[in-house]
Amino acid sequence: MPVPEGRLPVQALSFSRLFLPMPVRNFSRLALVFVVLFAVLVLSNLFPVQPLDPAWQSRLTAVLVNAGSLPLTALALLQLAFLLDPEDPDIQRRQQRFAQLAIAAALGYLLLAPLQISASLQLQSRGSAEQLSRLARAERQLASLRQAVRQAASGADLSARFQALSGPGVSPADLALPLPVLKAQATLALDQAQAQLQRQRNALPASDPLRLLPELLRNAVSCLALAFGFAIFARGRDSEVSLLDSWQNSLERRRLRRASRSGRQAEEADYVRQLSREDDTTSGH
């Protein structure tokens, strides 16, 4: 007598129960442990929710990819428990519920790949812009400090101008120096600060999206692999076909329709050529 798909023969079921190191239901309970661990990791990186912030998007996608094997393992354990004991109503209900949730997980991981790429590129662009903005602010402050040095009428005046601009302080020993000497020392210090800013500007990496290519490819492939993994276990409420099989069937039907359409076009082209030859033959006679 044939065995229904997804179920073990009675002999295999008795054998598995005899030699398993723990009750079959514990596989289902262990699956819940993996799901709880996944939820804790995701929730710890979810708040505060900032869906428009690329940093939040990048952080969330990273934890979803890195921890994605936990719910996938839970689905495998539930499928194993269902195969070993398909008559247990708790295992059956849990397996069906998680199979339905796996549909959303598979589609979510497919959408996660472009989101992660977009967030990484935005972070790179924003990081470069922030560094350039910081250097520009420092250069403007240096220009203001230089103007203060030129316009200072005394050491006390120079100290007050520096303090108003949040610049470096002037020590009492420096205040005792002649004003030309004090201005020369201040100008030298500002020149050194300007040279340091120029070195920092020169050290900034060029904005090159290809620099992120290895990381982007790794994360994109991980998202696609997890999506296909969830699609293996994903099933609708009353469906016996997994989401992955459904995708494959859809692609196969599309391929057959394309092949059929190409065949009809080829037949029509042959028919037109044949008519053309017949017309040429008739004209020759």
MOBEL-V204984 format. One record per residue. RES is the residue in three letters. PSI is psi in radians with two decimals (none if undefined). OMEGA is omega in whole degrees, -180 to 180 (NA if undefined). D_LAST is the distance of its C-alpha to the last C-alpha in whole Angstrom. Layout:
res->RES psi->PSI omega->OMEGA d_last->D_LAST
res->RES psi->PSI omega->OMEGA d_last->D_LAST
This chain:
res->MET psi->2.25 omega->-178 d_last->73
res->PRO psi->2.58 omega->180 d_last->70
res->VAL psi->2.29 omega->179 d_last->72
res->PRO psi->2.57 omega->-179 d_last->71
res->GLU psi->2.43 omega->179 d_last->69
res->GLY psi->0.13 omega->180 d_last->72
res->ARG psi->2.59 omega->179 d_last->75
res->LEU psi->2.65 omega->173 d_last->76
res->PRO psi->2.76 omega->-178 d_last->78
res->VAL psi->-0.70 omega->-180 d_last->81
res->GLN psi->-0.76 omega->180 d_last->82
res->ALA psi->-0.63 omega->179 d_last->81
res->LEU psi->-0.78 omega->178 d_last->82
res->SER psi->-0.70 omega->180 d_last->86
res->PHE psi->-0.74 omega->-179 d_last->85
res->SER psi->-0.70 omega->179 d_last->85
res->ARG psi->-0.56 omega->-177 d_last->87
res->LEU psi->-0.65 omega->-172 d_last->90
res->PHE psi->-0.06 omega->177 d_last->89
res->LEU psi->2.46 omega->-178 d_last->88
res->PRO psi->-0.14 omega->-180 d_last->91
res->MET psi->2.84 omega->179 d_last->91
res->PRO psi->2.62 omega->-178 d_last->90
res->VAL psi->-0.63 omega->-178 d_last->86
res->ARG psi->-0.42 omega->179 d_last->87
res->ASN psi->-0.44 omega->175 d_last->89
res->PHE psi->-0.71 omega->177 d_last->85
res->SER psi->-0.70 omega->179 d_last->84
res->ARG psi->-0.67 omega->178 d_last->87
res->LEU psi->-0.58 omega->177 d_last->87
res->ALA psi->-0.68 omega->178 d_last->83
res->LEU psi->-0.62 omega->178 d_last->85
res->VAL psi->-0.78 omega->179 d_last->87
res->PHE psi->-0.67 omega->179 d_last->84
res->VAL psi->-0.72 omega->179 d_last->83
res->VAL psi->-0.73 omega->178 d_last->86
res->LEU psi->-0.73 omega->178 d_last->86
res->PHE psi->-0.77 omega->-179 d_last->83
res->ALA psi->-0.69 omega->180 d_last->84
res->VAL psi->-0.77 omega->-180 d_last->87
res->LEU psi->-0.72 omega->-179 d_last->85
res->VAL psi->-0.81 omega->-177 d_last->83
res->LEU psi->-0.58 omega->179 d_last->85
res->SER psi->-0.36 omega->178 d_last->88
res->ASN psi->0.02 omega->-176 d_last->85
res->LEU psi->-0.62 omega->-175 d_last->84
res->PHE psi->2.50 omega->-4 d_last->87
res->PRO psi->2.46 omega->-177 d_last->87
res->VAL psi->2.11 omega->179 d_last->84
res->GLN psi->1.28 omega->-172 d_last->82
res->PRO psi->-0.36 omega->-179 d_last->78
res->LEU psi->-0.05 omega->-179 d_last->77
res->ASP psi->2.09 omega->180 d_last->79
res->PRO psi->-0.57 omega->179 d_last->77
res->ALA psi->-0.73 omega->178 d_last->80
res->TRP psi->-0.74 omega->178 d_last->80
res->GLN psi->-0.77 omega->-179 d_last->77
res->SER psi->-0.71 omega->180 d_last->77
res->ARG psi->-0.74 omega->-178 d_last->80
res->LEU psi->-0.77 omega->180 d_last->79
res->THR psi->-0.61 omega->179 d_last->76
res->ALA psi->-0.78 omega->-179 d_last->77
res->VAL psi->-0.59 omega->178 d_last->80
res->LEU psi->-0.68 omega->179 d_last->77
res->VAL psi->-0.80 omega->-177 d_last->75
res->ASN psi->-0.57 omega->-178 d_last->78
res->ALA psi->0.09 omega->-176 d_last->80
res->GLY psi->-0.40 omega->180 d_last->76
res->SER psi->-0.32 omega->-180 d_last->77
res->LEU psi->-0.96 omega->177 d_last->80
res->PRO psi->-0.48 omega->177 d_last->78
res->LEU psi->-0.71 omega->175 d_last->75
res->THR psi->-0.66 omega->178 d_last->78
res->ALA psi->-0.73 omega->178 d_last->80
res->LEU psi->-0.71 omega->179 d_last->76
res->ALA psi->-0.71 omega->179 d_last->76
res->LEU psi->-0.71 omega->178 d_last->80
res->LEU psi->-0.70 omega->178 d_last->79
res->GLN psi->-0.70 omega->178 d_last->76
res->LEU psi->-0.77 omega->179 d_last->78
res->ALA psi->-0.68 omega->179 d_last->81
res->PHE psi->-0.66 omega->178 d_last->79
res->LEU psi->-0.65 omega->-178 d_last->77
res->LEU psi->-0.56 omega->-178 d_last->81
res->ASP psi->1.30 omega->-177 d_last->82
res->PRO psi->-0.18 omega->-178 d_last->79
res->GLU psi->-0.19 omega->-180 d_last->82
res->ASP psi->2.06 omega->-176 d_last->84
res->PRO psi->-0.59 omega->180 d_last->84
res->ASP psi->-0.79 omega->179 d_last->85
res->ILE psi->-0.71 omega->-179 d_last->82
res->GLN psi->-0.80 omega->179 d_last->79
res->ARG psi->-0.79 omega->-178 d_last->80
res->ARG psi->-0.72 omega->-180 d_last->80
res->GLN psi->-0.71 omega->179 d_last->77
res->GLN psi->-0.71 omega->-180 d_last->75
res->ARG psi->-0.79 omega->-179 d_last->77
res->PHE psi->-0.55 omega->177 d_last->76
res->ALA psi->-0.62 omega->177 d_last->73
res->GLN psi->-0.69 omega->178 d_last->72
res->LEU psi->-0.48 omega->-180 d_last->74
res->ALA psi->-0.42 omega->176 d_last->72
res->ILE psi->-0.84 omega->179 d_last->68
res->ALA psi->-0.67 omega->180 d_last->70
res->ALA psi->-0.75 omega->-180 d_last->71
res->ALA psi->-0.80 omega->179 d_last->68
res->LEU psi->-0.65 omega->180 d_last->66
res->GLY psi->-0.73 omega->180 d_last->69
res->TYR psi->-0.49 omega->174 d_last->69
res->LEU psi->-0.69 omega->179 d_last->65
res->LEU psi->-0.30 omega->-177 d_last->66
res->LEU psi->-0.55 omega->-177 d_last->69
res->ALA psi->-0.93 omega->178 d_last->67
res->PRO psi->-0.56 omega->178 d_last->66
res->LEU psi->-0.72 omega->-179 d_last->69
res->GLN psi->-0.69 omega->178 d_last->71
res->ILE psi->-0.80 omega->-180 d_last->69
res->SER psi->-0.76 omega->-179 d_last->69
res->ALA psi->-0.72 omega->-179 d_last->73
res->SER psi->-0.75 omega->179 d_last->73
res->LEU psi->-0.68 omega->178 d_last->71
res->GLN psi->-0.67 omega->179 d_last->74
res->LEU psi->-0.73 omega->179 d_last->77
res->GLN psi->-0.78 omega->-180 d_last->76
res->SER psi->-0.73 omega->-179 d_last->75
res->ARG psi->-0.65 omega->179 d_last->78
res->GLY psi->-0.75 omega->178 d_last->80
res->SER psi->-0.71 omega->-180 d_last->79
res->ALA psi->-0.68 omega->180 d_last->80
res->GLU psi->-0.70 omega->179 d_last->83
res->GLN psi->-0.75 omega->178 d_last->84
res->LEU psi->-0.68 omega->179 d_last->83
res->SER psi->-0.69 omega->179 d_last->85
res->ARG psi->-0.76 omega->178 d_last->88
res->LEU psi->-0.67 omega->179 d_last->88
res->ALA psi->-0.69 omega->178 d_last->88
res->ARG psi->-0.72 omega->179 d_last->91
res->ALA psi->-0.66 omega->179 d_last->93
res->GLU psi->-0.65 omega->177 d_last->92
res->ARG psi->-0.66 omega->178 d_last->93
res->GLN psi->-0.68 omega->178 d_last->96
res->LEU psi->-0.71 omega->178 d_last->97
res->ALA psi->-0.70 omega->178 d_last->96
res->SER psi->-0.66 omega->179 d_last->99
res->LEU psi->-0.66 omega->177 d_last->101
res->ARG psi->-0.72 omega->178 d_last->101
res->GLN psi->-0.64 omega->178 d_last->101
res->ALA psi->-0.68 omega->179 d_last->104
res->VAL psi->-0.76 omega->-178 d_last->106
res->ARG psi->-0.64 omega->-174 d_last->105
res->GLN psi->-0.13 omega->-177 d_last->107
res->ALA psi->2.35 omega->180 d_last->110
res->ALA psi->-0.22 omega->180 d_last->113
res->SER psi->3.00 omega->178 d_last->115
res->GLY psi->-0.74 omega->179 d_last->115
res->ALA psi->-0.68 omega->178 d_last->116
res->ASP psi->-0.74 omega->179 d_last->113
res->LEU psi->-0.75 omega->179 d_last->110
res->SER psi->-0.72 omega->180 d_last->111
res->ALA psi->-0.73 omega->179 d_last->111
res->ARG psi->-0.75 omega->178 d_last->108
res->PHE psi->-0.72 omega->-180 d_last->106
res->GLN psi->-0.67 omega->179 d_last->108
res->ALA psi->-0.51 omega->-179 d_last->106
res->LEU psi->0.15 omega->-176 d_last->103
res->SER psi->0.65 omega->180 d_last->103
res->GLY psi->-2.97 omega->-179 d_last->103
res->PRO psi->2.63 omega->178 d_last->106
res->GLY psi->2.76 omega->178 d_last->109
res->VAL psi->2.10 omega->-176 d_last->112
res->SER psi->2.77 omega->177 d_last->115
res->PRO psi->-0.62 omega->179 d_last->118
res->ALA psi->-0.69 omega->178 d_last->119
res->ASP psi->-0.62 omega->179 d_last->116
res->LEU psi->-0.43 omega->179 d_last->117
res->ALA psi->-0.21 omega->-180 d_last->120
res->LEU psi->2.69 omega->173 d_last->118
res->PRO psi->2.60 omega->-175 d_last->118
res->LEU psi->-0.76 omega->179 d_last->115
res->PRO psi->-0.69 omega->179 d_last->113
res->VAL psi->-0.75 omega->180 d_last->113
res->LEU psi->-0.72 omega->179 d_last->112
res->LYS psi->-0.64 omega->180 d_last->109
res->ALA psi->-0.74 omega->178 d_last->108
res->GLN psi->-0.73 omega->179 d_last->108
res->ALA psi->-0.71 omega->179 d_last->106
res->THR psi->-0.69 omega->178 d_last->104
res->LEU psi->-0.75 omega->179 d_last->104
res->ALA psi->-0.67 omega->179 d_last->103
res->LEU psi->-0.62 omega->176 d_last->100
res->ASP psi->-0.73 omega->178 d_last->99
res->GLN psi->-0.71 omega->178 d_last->99
res->ALA psi->-0.67 omega->178 d_last->97
res->GLN psi->-0.72 omega->179 d_last->94
res->ALA psi->-0.67 omega->178 d_last->94
res->GLN psi->-0.73 omega->177 d_last->94
res->LEU psi->-0.66 omega->179 d_last->91
res->GLN psi->-0.67 omega->177 d_last->89
res->ARG psi->-0.70 omega->178 d_last->89
res->GLN psi->-0.69 omega->179 d_last->88
res->ARG psi->-0.72 omega->179 d_last->85
res->ASN psi->-0.48 omega->-178 d_last->84
res->ALA psi->-0.16 omega->180 d_last->84
res->LEU psi->2.30 omega->178 d_last->82
res->PRO psi->2.57 omega->177 d_last->79
res->ALA psi->2.56 omega->179 d_last->75
res->SER psi->1.65 omega->-176 d_last->73
res->ASP psi->1.88 omega->179 d_last->71
res->PRO psi->-0.45 omega->-179 d_last->69
res->LEU psi->-0.32 omega->178 d_last->68
res->ARG psi->-0.48 omega->179 d_last->72
res->LEU psi->-0.02 omega->-172 d_last->71
res->LEU psi->-0.81 omega->-180 d_last->68
res->PRO psi->-0.77 omega->180 d_last->70
res->GLU psi->-0.71 omega->-180 d_last->72
res->LEU psi->-0.72 omega->179 d_last->69
res->LEU psi->-0.73 omega->180 d_last->67
res->ARG psi->-0.80 omega->-179 d_last->70
res->ASN psi->-0.67 omega->180 d_last->71
res->ALA psi->-0.76 omega->179 d_last->67
res->VAL psi->-0.67 omega->178 d_last->66
res->SER psi->-0.74 omega->178 d_last->70
res->CYS psi->-0.77 omega->-180 d_last->69
res->LEU psi->-0.70 omega->179 d_last->65
res->ALA psi->-0.76 omega->179 d_last->67
res->LEU psi->-0.67 omega->178 d_last->70
res->ALA psi->-0.77 omega->179 d_last->67
res->PHE psi->-0.61 omega->177 d_last->65
res->GLY psi->-0.80 omega->178 d_last->69
res->PHE psi->-0.62 omega->-180 d_last->69
res->ALA psi->-0.46 omega->177 d_last->66
res->ILE psi->-0.69 omega->-176 d_last->67
res->PHE psi->-0.19 omega->-173 d_last->70
res->ALA psi->2.28 omega->177 d_last->68
res->ARG psi->2.58 omega->174 d_last->68
res->GLY psi->3.09 omega->-175 d_last->68
res->ARG psi->-0.84 omega->-176 d_last->70
res->ASP psi->0.42 omega->-177 d_last->69
res->SER psi->2.47 omega->175 d_last->66
res->GLU psi->-0.01 omega->-177 d_last->66
res->VAL psi->2.31 omega->179 d_last->63
res->SER psi->2.83 omega->179 d_last->64
res->LEU psi->-0.65 omega->179 d_last->63
res->LEU psi->-0.75 omega->177 d_last->62
res->ASP psi->-0.64 omega->178 d_last->60
res->SER psi->-0.74 omega->177 d_last->59
res->TRP psi->-0.79 omega->-179 d_last->57
res->GLN psi->-0.72 omega->178 d_last->56
res->ASN psi->-0.68 omega->179 d_last->54
res->SER psi->-0.75 omega->178 d_last->53
res->LEU psi->-0.66 omega->180 d_last->51
res->GLU psi->-0.72 omega->177 d_last->50
res->ARG psi->-0.69 omega->179 d_last->48
res->ARG psi->-0.70 omega->179 d_last->47
res->ARG psi->-0.72 omega->-180 d_last->45
res->LEU psi->-0.70 omega->178 d_last->44
res->ARG psi->-0.70 omega->179 d_last->42
res->ARG psi->-0.73 omega->179 d_last->41
res->ALA psi->-0.69 omega->178 d_last->39
res->SER psi->-0.72 omega->180 d_last->38
res->ARG psi->-0.70 omega->178 d_last->37
res->SER psi->-0.66 omega->179 d_last->35
res->GLY psi->-0.73 omega->178 d_last->33
res->ARG psi->-0.71 omega->179 d_last->32
res->GLN psi->-0.68 omega->178 d_last->31
res->ALA psi->-0.71 omega->178 d_last->29
res->GLU psi->-0.72 omega->179 d_last->27
res->GLU psi->-0.69 omega->179 d_last->26
res->ALA psi->-0.70 omega->178 d_last->25
res->ASP psi->-0.68 omega->180 d_last->23
res->TYR psi->-0.73 omega->179 d_last->21
res->VAL psi->-0.72 omega->178 d_last->20
res->ARG psi->-0.68 omega->180 d_last->19
res->GLN psi->-0.73 omega->177 d_last->17
res->LEU psi->-0.67 omega->179 d_last->16
res->SER psi->-0.73 omega->179 d_last->15
res->ARG psi->-0.69 omega->179 d_last->13
res->GLU psi->-0.69 omega->179 d_last->11
res->ASP psi->-0.70 omega->179 d_last->10
res->ASP psi->-0.69 omega->-179 d_last->9
res->THR psi->-0.75 omega->179 d_last->7
res->THR psi->-0.72 omega->180 d_last->5
res->SER psi->-0.66 omega->-179 d_last->5
res->GLY psi->-0.64 omega->178 d_last->4
res->HIS psi->none omega->NA d_last->0
